[in-house]
Amino acid sequence: MINITKEHDAAHGEGDANTKGPARNFAKKKPAAGRGAEYKKPRNSLRLGTGKRGRSAEKNMKRGSLRRRDRTKDKMARQEARIERNTVYLPEGPMTVALLAEMMDEKPVAVIKFLMTDLGVMASMTQSLDPATCVAVVEGFGMYTEDDDEYDDDEDDDEDDEESAIEAGIAFEEEDEALLVKRPPVVTIMGHVDHGKTSLLDAIRNTKVTAGEAGGITQHIGAYQVEQNGEKITFIDTPGHAAFTDMRQRGANITDMVILVVAADDGVMQQTADSIACARQAGVPLIVAVNKIDKEAANIAKVKAELTQYDVLTEDLGGDILTAEVSAKEKIGLEDLLEKILLQAEVQNLRANPNRLAQGAVIEARVQKGLGTVATTLIQKGSIKVGDIFVCGETSGRVKALLLPDGKTRVQIAGPSSPIGVVGFDGVPQAGDILAVCENEQMARDLAESRTKIARETQAAAYQAGLMASVAATFSNDGLFKEQREMCVVVKADVQGSAEALTAALRDLKLENDEAMVSIKVLVSEAGEVSKSDVAIASVTSDTTIIAFNVAANYAAGEDAREKNIPIEYYSIIYDAIESVHCRMQEVLSPTPQGEYVGEVIVQEVFNIGGTGNIAGSKCTAGYVKKGSNVRVMRGDKILCEDKIRTLRNFKSEVDKIEAGDECGVGLLIFEDFLPGDRVESYLE
């Protein structure tokens, strides 16, 4: 028999020493000193420790906390430290590409690549970048900028007036004074339309440019060169019409001085004031030429007095503006005008380096048969040669030929201040684009592609902004919905500048009434003759008109347009084209009803006949109205609807016809919302 008691005692360590099996010590541990007489088992916590603090508490048998620490200050401190590390402190004024790369801790090659691909700017390590372009580069690399000095508001305004490298598409380079030589002055002739600007230039050049212009007014910007006392002077002639504001501004931006032509018998006009503003914005000096002094109504003193209202003080009135009194027709005072131009050029000390890669501004561009694109370019720096590779705006190419202003004489090289026709573009550049000679063809092609991409992105952003503005304008009249109507046109012109001026004038045209708004949508605006592709684009949108300004349509395009019934309208004077489009916009806003008018009735009172609807108690005022005839309900100048006469009564009898002077009751098939004063016109289709 097994002794259960002994086994139980042995299991608990209470057996004697003779008990078989390993000896085990089951005695309780003594409590540590200072912890009390009795041992207490640690209590397990159900709360989990989070974070470093929680895990540390768990190790130390302490309770953790679920409450998260506020780390906002730590994050802000780290953010400020990161911004501080990535902040570039830019000095005041322009800086070279190499210095900017060093300050950014980037390789110069990476900065040059970013300038070309992302900003469309051609630059080398030694060329300088303006502050605005430097900021764009730094931000493009994900860094922050901070100026060393705080600028005043006036200084910021001055910087905004200067053209940045991003706008010009080329970095600036300081010229070595030792390499600079004297260059001819560039003079822009400006003034009001029909004040004799081109006639004055004709008298100086002994040509007849005005006779070749439609309407006797200048509609193109031209560049010419004359010689006076062995020294050359480059003239730029600008249009005076209001539609050519951009052309005048472009002429003022590339000139050394402005000749302000004012007719002595007409005085200061609107475009005269605009020309003064253009010259001041460009920061170039003025020379006043008072023209037509041979006329009986000439009043030179009045002209000078009117100029003082625009802060233009001539020398005889105590100012510093040179003045010449001339007559283009009688060729009076021309020598005096040329002498004053050369005097002003001496004061300005005009110099340039002819022995460098050429840089110039496109004045005008056109497509010419046998030559392709010909861009009249004013060379500003260096010399351009046949065979040079160049980039110009979104186009590039190689110089195939250089044409003098007569369009026939070819030369091999052209220096500073020379107006030259450049042949060899792979497209048509925009007037005002900067032409720059490149070191290799790949660079020119890459720059042109980058600028095309940037232009597309800019156009997309502008389209989105215009779309939002259109939506806002739709509900602009206190939430009242206005129908948006568009009139589509295709603009083709002989030169790019004329296409640009006509397009800008058309886009400014807007007509609206209480219910609708009409605007112009220009589908294409290019230089060159009307082609089949233009007709194809016009055929996509109904009621599209092709406007041909000083160009013709080729045979294939003309046949295609006749088949598709697309109108091609030809103009030689810009304001004739604008006026014609404006008249058609009025037709789109309030269409003229179709059909032969036969008579009308005027609603005098409205009767509600049960089961029949509203009947217009009316009086026939003109012609006749027949039962079942087509009618249109007019309220003022608006057509409310087109319908048919369902019932026609004279007193209580149903009749088939009502003539002028008779009273009647008119009921229509659909329309019933008559008001006294409405007109119901009857017509035959």
ZADREN-502322 format. One line per field, with one value per residue (C-alpha): x, y, z. Coordinates in Angstrom, 1 decimal, m for minus. Layout:
residues N
u: X_...
v: Y_...
w: Z_...
//
This chain:
residues 685
u: 0.0_1.3_1.7_m0.1_0.7_4.4_4.4_2.4_4.8_7.8_6.4_6.2_9.7_8.6_9.9_12.9_16.5_16.2_13.6_14.8_15.0_16.9_16.9_15.0_14.9_11.3_11.9_10.5_12.9_13.6_12.5_15.1_16.2_13.9_11.1_9.1_8.7_6.4_7.1_4.5_4.2_4.4_1.0_0.7_m0.6_m3.1_m2.0_0.5_3.4_3.8_7.0_10.4_8.9_6.4_8.9_11.2_8.4_7.6_11.2_11.2_7.9_6.2_3.0_3.2_0.9_m1.3_m1.2_0.9_3.5_3.1_5.9_4.8_7.8_10.2_8.8_8.9_12.5_13.4_11.6_13.3_16.7_16.0_14.9_18.1_20.2_18.5_18.4_20.6_21.5_21.5_23.5_22.1_22.2_23.1_25.5_27.2_26.0_29.2_28.8_25.1_26.0_28.7_26.3_23.7_26.4_25.5_27.5_27.4_26.5_23.3_22.4_22.9_20.8_18.0_18.2_17.9_15.3_13.0_13.3_14.3_17.3_20.6_23.5_27.2_29.2_30.5_27.2_25.2_21.6_19.3_17.9_14.5_16.1_18.4_15.4_13.6_16.7_17.1_13.4_13.6_16.2_13.8_15.7_14.8_16.1_16.8_18.3_21.3_19.7_16.2_15.1_12.7_9.5_11.0_13.9_11.6_9.6_12.8_13.8_10.3_10.9_14.0_13.6_14.6_16.6_13.5_11.6_14.5_15.4_19.1_21.5_23.3_27.0_29.1_31.1_34.8_35.2_38.4_36.5_33.7_33.6_31.2_28.0_25.2_22.2_18.9_16.0_12.3_9.8_6.5_3.4_m0.3_m1.7_m1.5_1.0_3.6_5.9_6.6_6.5_9.3_11.3_10.6_11.9_15.1_15.6_14.3_11.8_8.0_7.0_3.7_2.5_2.6_0.6_m3.1_m5.1_m1.9_m1.2_1.6_0.4_3.8_6.9_9.9_13.7_15.9_19.4_20.6_24.0_24.6_28.1_29.7_27.9_25.0_21.6_19.2_15.5_12.5_9.1_6.1_2.3_0.2_m3.1_m4.5_m4.6_m0.8_0.0_2.2_4.2_4.9_5.9_8.2_9.8_10.4_12.0_14.8_15.7_18.3_16.0_12.5_11.5_8.1_6.4_3.6_1.6_1.8_m1.8_m3.3_m1.4_m1.1_m3.5_m4.2_m1.5_0.9_0.3_0.7_4.0_5.3_4.3_6.1_9.3_9.2_8.6_11.5_13.7_14.9_15.3_12.8_13.4_10.3_9.8_7.1_6.0_3.8_5.1_4.4_0.7_m1.3_m3.0_0.4_0.8_4.1_3.7_0.4_2.1_4.8_2.3_0.2_3.4_4.0_0.8_2.7_5.8_7.6_9.5_11.4_14.7_13.1_10.7_13.5_13.5_16.1_14.0_15.6_13.2_13.3_10.7_10.4_8.2_8.4_6.6_8.8_11.9_12.5_14.6_15.7_19.4_18.7_16.8_19.7_22.3_20.3_20.0_23.8_24.3_22.0_24.0_27.3_25.8_24.7_28.1_26.6_29.1_29.1_31.4_31.2_33.6_31.3_28.3_25.4_22.3_19.4_15.6_13.1_11.2_8.9_8.6_6.9_6.7_8.1_7.9_11.2_12.9_10.6_10.5_12.3_12.7_13.7_16.1_17.9_21.4_22.2_25.4_28.1_28.0_25.8_27.2_25.9_26.1_25.6_23.4_20.8_17.8_14.9_12.0_10.5_12.3_15.8_17.8_21.0_21.5_21.1_21.1_21.2_19.1_19.4_16.2_15.6_14.9_17.2_20.8_22.5_25.5_27.7_27.9_26.0_27.2_25.6_22.7_22.1_18.6_18.9_16.6_17.5_16.6_16.8_14.2_12.5_9.2_7.9_9.2_7.1_7.8_9.9_11.7_15.4_17.7_20.9_23.7_24.5_27.7_26.2_23.0_22.0_21.9_19.7_17.3_17.1_16.4_13.7_12.0_12.2_10.7_7.9_7.1_7.1_4.9_2.4_2.2_1.7_m1.0_m2.7_m2.6_m4.0_m6.7_m7.8_m7.8_m9.8_m12.3_m12.8_m13.2_m15.8_m17.7_m17.6_m18.8_m21.6_m23.2_m21.9_m25.2_m26.5_m26.6_m28.6_m27.4_m26.0_m25.6_m22.0_m21.8_m18.5_m17.7_m14.7_m12.2_m9.0_m6.5_m3.8_m1.6_1.4_3.6_3.5_3.2_0.1_m1.4_m0.6_m2.1_m5.3_m5.7_m5.3_m7.9_m10.4_m10.1_m10.9_m14.2_m17.1_m20.9_m23.6_m27.2_m29.4_m29.4_m26.2_m22.6_m20.6_m16.8_m14.3_m12.3_m9.2_m8.5_m5.3_m3.2_m0.2_1.7_1.4_m1.2_m4.4_m3.8_m5.9_m5.0_m6.6_m9.7_m9.8_m9.5_m12.3_m14.5_m14.5_m16.5_m19.6_m19.9_m16.1_m14.7_m11.2_m9.7_m6.9_m5.1_m2.8_m2.5_m4.3_m5.5_m3.8_m5.8_m6.3_m7.5_m9.9_m11.5_m11.7_m13.4_m16.0_m16.8_m17.3_m19.0_m16.4_m16.1_m12.7_m12.7_m9.8_m8.7_m5.9_m6.8_m6.9_m9.8_m12.0_m11.5_m12.2_m15.4_m16.6_m16.2_m17.9_m21.0_m21.2_m20.9_m24.1_m25.8_m24.7_m26.0_m29.4_m30.0_m32.1_m35.2_m35.4_m38.4_m40.5_m42.4_m46.1_m47.7_m48.0_m50.4_m49.8_m51.2_m53.5_m55.0_m54.7_m57.8_m57.9_m60.4_m61.2_m60.2_m58.6_m55.8_m54.6_m55.9_m54.1_m56.6_m54.7_m54.9_m53.4_m51.1_m49.5_m50.0_m52.1_m52.1_m53.5_m54.7_m52.0_m49.2_m45.8_m45.3_m42.6_m43.4_m41.3_m40.9_m38.9_m35.9_m35.9_m37.5_m39.4_m40.4_m41.4_m44.8_m47.9_m51.4_m53.9_m57.0_m57.8_m61.0_m62.7_m65.2_m66.9_m66.3_m63.4_m61.7_m58.9_m57.3_m57.0_m55.8_m54.4_m56.8_m58.8_m59.0_m58.7_m58.0_m54.9_m54.1_m50.9_m50.1_m47.5_m46.8_m49.3_m47.3_m48.4_m48.0_m49.6_m47.2_m45.9_m45.7_m46.7_m45.1_m46.2_m43.8_m43.6_m40.6
v: 0.0_3.3_6.0_8.9_11.2_10.7_11.2_14.4_15.6_14.7_16.7_19.7_19.2_18.0_14.4_13.2_13.1_9.4_10.0_8.9_11.3_14.6_17.0_20.1_23.3_24.6_27.1_30.6_33.4_35.9_39.4_41.9_44.4_47.3_45.8_44.6_41.4_39.8_39.3_40.7_39.3_42.0_42.9_42.5_45.6_45.4_48.8_48.6_50.9_53.0_54.6_54.6_55.9_53.0_50.3_51.7_51.6_48.0_47.1_48.8_47.1_50.6_51.6_53.3_55.9_55.9_59.7_61.0_63.6_67.0_66.9_70.1_72.1_69.4_69.1_72.9_73.0_70.3_72.1_75.3_73.5_71.9_75.3_76.9_74.2_74.6_78.4_80.2_83.8_85.7_89.0_92.1_92.4_89.9_87.0_84.5_81.0_79.6_81.6_80.7_77.0_77.3_79.0_76.2_73.5_72.2_71.5_74.3_71.7_70.9_74.6_75.2_72.1_73.4_76.8_75.3_72.5_74.1_77.8_78.0_80.2_79.9_80.5_79.7_79.6_83.1_84.8_86.7_86.0_88.7_88.3_87.1_84.3_83.4_83.0_80.8_78.5_78.2_77.4_74.9_72.9_72.8_75.3_78.6_82.1_85.0_88.3_89.7_93.1_94.3_96.2_99.2_99.1_101.6_99.3_96.4_98.4_99.3_95.6_94.7_97.1_95.3_92.3_89.1_86.3_84.1_86.6_87.2_83.5_84.3_85.2_88.5_88.9_91.9_93.2_93.9_97.7_97.2_95.3_97.8_100.0_102.8_101.6_103.4_104.7_102.9_105.4_104.6_106.9_107.1_109.3_109.5_107.9_110.1_112.6_111.8_109.3_107.1_110.1_111.7_108.5_108.4_111.9_110.9_107.7_109.2_106.3_106.0_103.4_105.2_104.8_101.0_100.9_100.3_103.4_105.4_104.4_102.2_98.8_97.1_97.7_98.3_98.8_100.8_102.3_105.7_107.5_111.0_112.7_109.2_107.8_105.3_105.7_102.8_103.8_101.7_102.8_101.9_102.0_104.8_103.0_102.1_98.4_98.4_99.3_96.2_97.0_100.5_99.1_96.6_99.3_101.5_98.6_97.9_101.5_104.0_107.1_107.9_110.5_111.8_113.0_115.6_117.3_121.0_121.4_118.7_118.8_116.1_113.2_109.9_107.8_110.7_110.4_106.6_107.0_109.3_106.6_103.9_105.9_106.7_103.0_102.0_104.7_106.2_109.9_111.8_114.0_115.9_116.4_118.9_117.9_119.6_123.1_124.0_123.9_127.1_125.8_124.9_126.2_125.1_127.1_125.3_121.9_122.7_124.0_120.8_118.7_120.4_118.8_115.5_116.8_117.1_120.5_121.5_123.4_126.8_126.4_125.7_121.9_119.4_117.8_118.4_119.7_119.9_121.6_119.7_119.2_115.7_116.9_119.9_118.2_121.1_120.7_117.1_117.9_119.6_116.5_114.1_116.3_116.3_112.5_112.2_114.7_112.7_109.5_111.2_112.1_108.4_107.0_104.0_101.1_97.3_94.4_93.1_90.1_87.8_85.5_87.6_88.5_90.4_91.1_90.0_93.1_91.3_87.8_86.6_83.6_84.3_82.0_80.5_81.5_80.3_82.2_85.6_87.4_91.1_91.2_94.1_92.8_94.3_92.5_90.7_89.9_87.3_85.3_82.9_79.4_80.4_78.2_80.1_79.8_82.3_81.8_78.4_78.1_77.3_77.0_77.8_81.0_80.3_83.9_87.5_90.1_93.9_96.0_96.1_92.4_91.6_92.4_89.5_89.9_87.4_89.2_91.9_93.7_95.7_98.0_96.4_95.6_92.3_89.7_86.3_83.2_79.6_79.3_75.9_77.8_81.3_83.2_85.7_89.3_90.4_87.1_87.2_85.6_84.2_82.4_79.0_77.0_73.9_72.6_70.3_73.1_75.2_72.3_71.5_75.1_75.4_72.2_73.4_76.7_75.0_72.9_75.9_77.8_74.9_74.8_78.5_78.4_75.6_77.6_80.6_78.6_77.3_80.8_82.0_79.2_80.1_83.8_82.8_80.8_83.7_86.1_83.8_84.4_87.9_89.6_88.9_85.2_85.6_83.1_84.6_82.4_82.4_82.6_82.4_83.6_81.6_83.1_82.0_84.9_84.8_87.8_88.7_89.2_87.9_91.3_92.1_88.8_89.5_93.0_91.8_88.9_91.1_93.6_90.9_89.3_92.6_92.7_91.8_92.4_91.5_92.1_90.9_87.3_86.6_87.5_87.2_87.0_86.1_82.8_82.9_79.3_80.1_83.3_82.9_84.6_83.1_82.4_80.6_76.9_73.7_73.1_76.4_75.5_72.1_73.8_76.2_73.4_71.8_74.6_75.9_79.5_80.0_82.8_83.0_86.5_87.0_90.2_91.3_87.6_85.4_81.8_79.2_77.4_74.2_76.1_78.2_75.1_73.4_76.4_76.6_72.9_73.2_76.6_78.4_82.1_83.7_87.5_89.6_92.9_95.3_97.8_96.5_98.6_97.4_93.9_94.8_96.7_93.8_91.3_93.6_93.9_90.1_89.8_92.0_89.5_86.6_88.5_89.4_87.2_88.7_86.6_84.7_84.7_87.3_89.6_90.0_91.6_91.9_92.3_94.1_92.4_94.8_92.4_88.7_86.6_83.2_81.0_77.8_74.7_76.9_78.6_82.2_84.3_87.5_90.3_92.1_94.7_94.2_97.3_96.3_93.9_90.9_87.7_84.4_81.4_78.7_81.0_81.1_83.8_84.9_86.6_89.7_91.5_94.6_93.5_89.9_87.0_85.0_82.0_81.0_79.3_78.9_80.5_77.9_80.1_83.5_85.2_88.5_89.2_85.8_84.4_82.2_83.8_82.9_86.3_89.6_92.8_96.1_98.0_95.0_93.7_90.0_87.2_85.2_81.8_79.9_76.2_76.3_79.8_81.3_83.7_86.9_90.3_93.6_95.3_92.0_91.9_88.8_89.0_86.9_85.7_83.4_81.0
w: 0.0_m1.0_1.7_0.1_3.0_2.7_m1.0_m0.6_2.1_0.0_m3.0_m0.8_0.6_4.0_3.8_5.7_4.5_3.6_0.9_m2.5_m5.3_m6.0_m3.2_m3.9_m2.0_m2.0_0.8_0.2_m0.7_2.0_1.2_0.3_2.9_3.2_1.2_4.2_6.0_3.4_m0.3_m2.7_m6.2_m8.9_m10.4_m14.2_m15.9_m18.8_m20.2_m23.0_m23.1_m26.3_m27.6_m25.9_m22.7_m22.6_m23.3_m20.6_m18.1_m19.0_m18.4_m15.0_m14.1_m14.3_m15.9_m19.4_m20.9_m24.0_m24.3_m27.3_m26.8_m28.5_m31.1_m33.0_m31.7_m32.7_m36.2_m36.7_m35.5_m37.9_m40.7_m40.0_m39.9_m43.3_m44.8_m43.4_m45.0_m48.4_m48.4_m50.9_m50.1_m53.4_m53.6_m55.1_m58.9_m61.7_m61.2_m63.5_m64.0_m62.5_m59.3_m58.9_m59.3_m56.6_m54.2_m54.8_m54.4_m57.9_m61.0_m63.6_m66.2_m64.3_m64.0_m67.7_m68.5_m66.3_m67.9_m71.4_m70.8_m68.1_m68.8_m72.4_m71.7_m73.6_m71.3_m70.7_m67.4_m67.9_m68.8_m66.2_m65.0_m63.7_m60.1_m61.3_m63.4_m60.5_m58.2_m60.8_m61.0_m57.3_m56.8_m59.7_m57.8_m54.7_m52.7_m51.0_m51.7_m49.5_m50.5_m48.6_m48.5_m48.1_m51.2_m51.2_m53.2_m55.7_m56.4_m56.9_m59.4_m61.3_m61.5_m62.9_m65.8_m66.9_m69.2_m67.6_m69.2_m69.1_m71.2_m73.6_m73.8_m73.5_m70.7_m70.5_m71.0_m70.1_m72.9_m72.8_m73.1_m75.1_m77.8_m78.3_m81.4_m82.6_m84.2_m86.2_m84.1_m84.4_m84.8_m84.6_m86.3_m84.4_m84.3_m85.2_m88.3_m91.4_m89.8_m92.5_m90.8_m93.8_m96.2_m94.1_m94.3_m98.1_m98.4_m96.5_m98.6_m101.9_m102.2_m102.4_m99.7_m98.9_m102.5_m102.1_m98.8_m99.0_m98.1_m98.0_m94.4_m93.0_m91.9_m91.5_m89.5_m91.7_m91.2_m93.5_m93.5_m94.8_m94.9_m93.7_m93.9_m94.1_m91.1_m91.3_m89.5_m89.2_m89.3_m88.1_m89.4_m87.3_m88.1_m86.5_m86.4_m83.0_m83.9_m84.2_m80.6_m80.1_m83.2_m81.9_m78.5_m80.2_m82.2_m79.1_m77.3_m79.8_m80.6_m79.4_m79.9_m81.1_m83.7_m82.8_m85.9_m85.3_m88.1_m87.8_m89.0_m86.7_m83.4_m80.8_m81.3_m79.4_m81.1_m80.5_m76.8_m77.0_m78.8_m76.1_m73.5_m75.5_m75.6_m71.9_m71.0_m73.2_m71.6_m74.9_m75.7_m77.9_m81.0_m82.1_m85.9_m86.7_m90.2_m92.8_m92.0_m95.7_m95.2_m94.6_m91.5_m89.9_m86.3_m84.9_m81.6_m81.0_m81.4_m79.0_m76.5_m76.7_m76.2_m72.9_m71.5_m71.8_m70.2_m73.5_m73.3_m76.4_m76.2_m77.1_m74.2_m71.7_m72.0_m73.4_m76.3_m79.7_m82.3_m86.1_m88.3_m91.6_m94.6_m96.2_m99.3_m100.0_m98.4_m96.0_m92.9_m93.6_m93.2_m89.8_m88.6_m89.6_m87.9_m84.7_m84.8_m85.1_m82.3_m80.0_m81.0_m80.0_m76.6_m76.1_m77.1_m78.9_m79.2_m79.8_m80.3_m83.9_m83.2_m81.2_m81.8_m83.2_m81.3_m82.7_m82.5_m85.1_m86.4_m88.9_m90.4_m93.6_m95.9_m99.4_m102.4_m103.3_m100.0_m97.3_m94.1_m94.2_m90.9_m90.9_m88.0_m86.3_m85.3_m81.9_m80.9_m82.9_m86.6_m88.4_m91.3_m93.9_m92.4_m88.8_m86.7_m84.7_m82.4_m82.4_m80.1_m80.8_m84.2_m85.2_m88.4_m90.3_m92.2_m95.9_m97.1_m95.8_m97.7_m97.5_m96.9_m100.7_m100.6_m103.5_m102.6_m100.8_m98.4_m96.6_m93.2_m91.3_m88.2_m85.3_m86.0_m89.4_m90.5_m92.4_m93.8_m92.5_m94.6_m93.2_m90.5_m89.9_m89.0_m88.7_m85.6_m83.7_m84.2_m81.2_m80.7_m80.0_m82.6_m81.1_m82.9_m81.2_m81.1_m82.5_m84.2_m81.3_m78.8_m81.1_m81.7_m78.0_m77.1_m79.7_m78.4_m74.8_m75.6_m77.6_m74.6_m72.2_m74.7_m74.8_m71.0_m70.8_m73.4_m71.5_m68.3_m70.1_m71.7_m68.2_m66.8_m69.8_m69.3_m65.7_m66.6_m69.3_m66.7_m64.3_m67.0_m67.9_m64.4_m63.9_m64.2_m60.6_m61.2_m64.5_m67.0_m70.3_m73.4_m74.7_m78.5_m80.3_m83.8_m85.2_m87.7_m89.3_m89.8_m92.5_m93.2_m95.3_m92.2_m88.7_m87.1_m89.1_m88.1_m84.5_m84.6_m86.4_m84.0_m80.9_m82.3_m83.1_m79.7_m78.0_m79.8_m77.5_m77.9_m75.3_m74.4_m71.5_m72.8_m74.7_m75.1_m78.4_m78.6_m81.3_m81.3_m83.5_m84.6_m86.6_m86.8_m89.2_m91.9_m95.4_m98.1_m97.4_m97.8_m97.8_m94.1_m93.2_m95.0_m93.3_m89.9_m90.8_m91.9_m88.4_m86.9_m88.6_m89.8_m89.6_m91.8_m93.3_m93.2_m95.7_m95.0_m97.9_m99.0_m101.5_m101.4_m103.5_m106.2_m104.2_m101.1_m103.2_m104.8_m101.4_m99.8_m102.6_m102.2_m98.5_m98.7_m96.5_m97.1_m97.7_m97.2_m98.6_m97.0_m97.5_m94.7_m91.2_m89.9_m92.8_m91.6_m88.0_m89.0_m91.2_m88.3_m85.9_m88.2_m88.4_m84.6_m84.3_m86.6_m84.4_m81.3_m82.8_m85.9_m88.7_m89.2_m92.4_m94.7_m96.5_m94.2_m95.1_m92.1_m88.3_m85.5_m82.1_m78.9_m77.0_m74.4_m73.4_m72.9_m71.2_m73.0_m71.1_m73.2_m75.8_m73.9_m74.1_m77.0_m78.0_m78.6_m81.3_m84.1_m87.6_m88.2_m91.5_m94.4_m93.7_m91.5_m92.6_m90.6_m90.6_m91.6_m90.0_m87.4_m85.0_m81.7_m81.0_m77.7_m78.4_m80.5_m79.3_m81.0_m78.4_m80.6_m84.1_m84.4_m86.5_m86.2_m84.9_m84.7_m86.1_m85.1_m86.0_m83.2_m82.8_m86.3_m87.4_m90.4_m92.8_m93.2_m91.4_m93.1_m91.8_m89.6_m88.5_m84.9_m84.3_m81.8_m82.4_m81.0_m81.7_m81.7_m78.8_m77.5_m75.1_m72.8_m74.6_m73.1_m74.2_m76.7_m78.2_m82.0_m84.0_m87.4_m90.3_m93.0_m96.0_m96.2
//
